Amino acid sequence: PHYSRIADLPESINPITGRSLYYGLRPWRCDDRFMDWVAGFTSFASPVLQYELLARVRRCSKSPFGQEPDDDYMYLTRKEVMYYTERSKSGMVRERLFETYPYDQTALRKIAEDDALKMRVWRHQRQLEL
């Protein structure tokens, strides 16, 4: 199924902060569709199927942000789908194809420090409960 329909939380999302454990890659919002087409292309799928997959990429790129089509994938595995689920749920998806990183490295360090502070507070509260 499409990653927006998966209810399971990926293992790499911190339940305390709600963010991913990995602060890095930000795939394009239609990157899952593009990779599905690439997988079909490299496995020499029929031209009709390749055209259909490419049409899905185009339809996704033309749709408004947050309203991407949720057709099933043809070639992506569960592991790849969960990667896009994790990126989506942690807010690490680019809206445009050539969008630059939205913040500089000092802001990224500040986010990591805030998450670390939340985790320290949570651990301290857990120790007080025990």
Order of alpha helices (4+ residues) and beta strands (2+ residues): alpha-alpha-alpha-alpha
